[in-house]
Amino acid sequence: MSAVIGRARVTILFAEAFTIKDKRNELRSISKRVRNQFNAAIAEIEDLDDMRTGTLGIVVVSNAGPHANQMLSNVVAFIERSLDLGMLGDVDTELIGFDG
């Protein structure tokens, strides 16, 4: 059996956040909605003490590369539409195949 792990590193720029608490509330809300809607693993992974930048790590698992890629694209598009205080920055994705 083979599987594909898709991972994304999404940077969000917070021009409108005035405190780290504002940023964390926004990232927590987005993360919860992504988990519920897409069943993807998501967490804040970098820039924890920077109130102007937030970085989310996202992981999905599929049995096909195109499906994993589409899942990541859907999650990133959802995040971009959901932002209230920030805007999407860099997005880096990778597909990792493995045989079990």
FENCORJO-V880478 format. One line per field, one symbol per residue. ss: DSSP state (H for helix, E for strand, L for the rest). phi: phi as a letter, one per 30 degrees, with the letter a starting at -180 (. if undefined). Layout:
# FENCORJO-V880478
ss=???
phi=???
This chain:
# FENCORJO-V880478
ss=LEEEEEEEEEEEELLLLLLHHHHHHHHHHHHHHHHHHHLLEEEEEELLLLLLEEEEEEEEEELLHHHHHHHHHHHHHHHHHHLLLLEEEEEEEEEEEEEL
phi=.cbbccbbccccccdcdcbddeddddddddedddeddchcdbadcbhdccdcbbbccbbbbbcbedddddeddddddddddddccbbdcdbbbacbcacc
